[in-house]
Amino acid sequence: MINILVTGGNGQLAKCISDLESKTSNLNVIYTDYLELDITNLEDVNAFYNRNTFDYCINCAAYTAVDNAENDEINAAKVNELGAKNLAIACRNNNVILIHISTDFVFDGNKSSAYNEEDTTNPTGIYGITKLKGEQAIINHLESYFIIRTAWLYSEHGNNFLKTMIRLSKDRTELSVVVDQIGTPTYATDLAATILKVINSKSQEFGVYHYSNEGVASWYDFAKAIFDENKSQISLSPINTEDYPTPAKRPYFSVLDKSKIKSNFDIEIPHWRDSLRIAIKRQYE
Ligand SMILES: NC(=O)c1ccc[n+]([C@@H]2O[C@H](COP(=O)([O-])OP(=O)(O)OC[C@H]3O[C@@H](n4cnc5c(N)ncnc54)[C@H](OP(=O)(O)O)[C@@H]3O)[C@@H](O)[C@H]2O)c1
């Protein structure tokens, strides 16, 4: 039996892990969210680790409100940087492997080919800055970690672009969506499956990894695919970022190179269009 702690247990990714893990028999998983375990409190984290025995911690807890973070740096840093550091310290002291989820927002988006794990980081907003500092805190305090950077997560859980588009398609007749930000929509269930594969592999090839679905899209392409799959009649128009200003600056290009995770863990990654079809079907099950 492999004992696992999942933090941020009420969040989107944690729910996707729970869906998959509940179908396996070799994993014993404890899910905690803010109320059971506030990762920003080192005393609480240490006490929780003393009361329980884990082989892995999957850190799904994060301050993910990208725009709010611009005016709330203290709280974003508390969760994304201090929280990650606290878990790294507790994992080191208790011989636990940490799987930490990070983001494409650690990059500035000025590259024109897929970002690999060695590429220079240069976050453009508070969310990305605090997530990068969280990565650095883990690297400085722990040897046994997998940091998995991902992007554009959606699923049938939580608030995400897929669910927003489905809602808007019922309320509106027309919609404009940004066409000049390029990345890869990623089904959080595919990422969850990859995390479980990393755990089941018992690999010690620690380090930073990139994971997203395959393929490339703009937010406009993503919205169009959702409406096509849903046979929605909504009229969709492309707009540029400058016509849809947001408090946080987002990378224009954040496609991730997944070669390392694919070869180290023998993973085949689905194309985003194929996963979207599955996600939409499950949305209505
Ligand atoms: N969503 C994306 O598009 C995306 C893209 C790239 C990377 N990521 C990364 O992927 C990971 C999972 O994202 P997600 O979409 O599952 O996020 P999510 O749905 O926002 O879940 C995060 C969870 O963490 C909880 N949390 C916040 N502060 C906490 C604390 N101090 N202690 C314990 N739990 C706390 C939140 O609780 P409350 O809701 O009560 O605050 C929430 O349940 C995050 O690390 C995120 O940075 C996400």
PDBQT file of the ligand as one rigid body, heavy atoms in Angstrom, charges set to zero:
ROOT
HETATM    1  N1  LIG A 301      -6.130  25.768 -13.150  1.00  0.00    +0.000 N 
HETATM    2  C1  LIG A 301      -5.197  25.957 -14.082  1.00  0.00    +0.000 C 
HETATM    3  O1  LIG A 301      -5.481  26.333 -15.231  1.00  0.00    +0.000 OA
HETATM    4  C2  LIG A 301      -3.748  25.714 -13.755  1.00  0.00    +0.000 A 
HETATM    5  C3  LIG A 301      -2.780  25.929 -14.755  1.00  0.00    +0.000 A 
HETATM    6  C4  LIG A 301      -1.435  25.691 -14.440  1.00  0.00    +0.000 A 
HETATM    7  C5  LIG A 301      -1.081  25.244 -13.178  1.00  0.00    +0.000 A 
HETATM    8  N2  LIG A 301      -2.040  25.060 -12.227  1.00  0.00    +0.000 N 
HETATM    9  C6  LIG A 301      -1.639  24.587 -10.897  1.00  0.00    +0.000 C 
HETATM   10  O2  LIG A 301      -2.270  23.335 -10.673  1.00  0.00    +0.000 OA
HETATM   11  C7  LIG A 301      -2.529  23.171  -9.274  1.00  0.00    +0.000 C 
HETATM   12  C8  LIG A 301      -3.980  22.750  -9.071  1.00  0.00    +0.000 C 
HETATM   13  O3  LIG A 301      -4.817  23.744  -9.642  1.00  0.00    +0.000 OA
HETATM   14  P1  LIG A 301      -6.415  23.655  -9.507  1.00  0.00    +0.000 P 
HETATM   15  O4  LIG A 301      -6.969  24.134 -10.796  1.00  0.00    +0.000 OA
HETATM   16  O5  LIG A 301      -6.811  22.319  -8.979  1.00  0.00    +0.000 OA
HETATM   17  O6  LIG A 301      -6.640  24.789  -8.395  1.00  0.00    +0.000 OA
HETATM   18  P2  LIG A 301      -7.911  25.048  -7.476  1.00  0.00    +0.000 P 
HETATM   19  O7  LIG A 301      -9.111  24.371  -8.027  1.00  0.00    +0.000 OA
HETATM   20  O8  LIG A 301      -7.932  26.512  -7.231  1.00  0.00    +0.000 OA
HETATM   21  O9  LIG A 301      -7.529  24.295  -6.110  1.00  0.00    +0.000 OA
HETATM   22  C9  LIG A 301      -6.623  24.807  -5.177  1.00  0.00    +0.000 C 
HETATM   23  C10 LIG A 301      -7.077  24.378  -3.815  1.00  0.00    +0.000 C 
HETATM   24  O10 LIG A 301      -6.123  24.816  -2.828  1.00  0.00    +0.000 OA
HETATM   25  C11 LIG A 301      -6.857  25.249  -1.698  1.00  0.00    +0.000 C 
HETATM   26  N3  LIG A 301      -6.053  26.103  -0.835  1.00  0.00    +0.000 N 
HETATM   27  C12 LIG A 301      -5.837  27.439  -0.958  1.00  0.00    +0.000 A 
HETATM   28  N4  LIG A 301      -5.069  27.875   0.066  1.00  0.00    +0.000 NA
HETATM   29  C13 LIG A 301      -4.801  26.794   0.828  1.00  0.00    +0.000 A 
HETATM   30  C14 LIG A 301      -4.047  26.597   2.016  1.00  0.00    +0.000 A 
HETATM   31  N5  LIG A 301      -3.439  27.633   2.641  1.00  0.00    +0.000 N 
HETATM   32  N6  LIG A 301      -3.974  25.359   2.545  1.00  0.00    +0.000 NA
HETATM   33  C15 LIG A 301      -4.610  24.336   1.942  1.00  0.00    +0.000 A 
HETATM   34  N7  LIG A 301      -5.335  24.444   0.826  1.00  0.00    +0.000 NA
HETATM   35  C16 LIG A 301      -5.418  25.667   0.263  1.00  0.00    +0.000 A 
HETATM   36  C17 LIG A 301      -8.044  25.960  -2.303  1.00  0.00    +0.000 C 
HETATM   37  O11 LIG A 301      -9.051  26.161  -1.332  1.00  0.00    +0.000 OA
HETATM   38  P3  LIG A 301     -10.040  27.428  -1.485  1.00  0.00    +0.000 P 
HETATM   39  O12 LIG A 301     -10.741  27.235  -2.796  1.00  0.00    +0.000 OA
HETATM   40  O13 LIG A 301     -10.893  27.302  -0.283  1.00  0.00    +0.000 OA
HETATM   41  O14 LIG A 301      -9.155  28.641  -1.490  1.00  0.00    +0.000 OA
HETATM   42  C18 LIG A 301      -8.446  24.976  -3.402  1.00  0.00    +0.000 C 
HETATM   43  O15 LIG A 301      -9.280  23.954  -2.911  1.00  0.00    +0.000 OA
HETATM   44  C19 LIG A 301      -2.142  24.502  -8.618  1.00  0.00    +0.000 C 
HETATM   45  O16 LIG A 301      -0.851  24.363  -8.092  1.00  0.00    +0.000 OA
HETATM   46  C20 LIG A 301      -2.105  25.493  -9.770  1.00  0.00    +0.000 C 
HETATM   47  O17 LIG A 301      -1.178  26.533  -9.521  1.00  0.00    +0.000 OA
HETATM   48  C21 LIG A 301      -3.370  25.281 -12.495  1.00  0.00    +0.000 A 
ENDROOT
TORSDOF 0
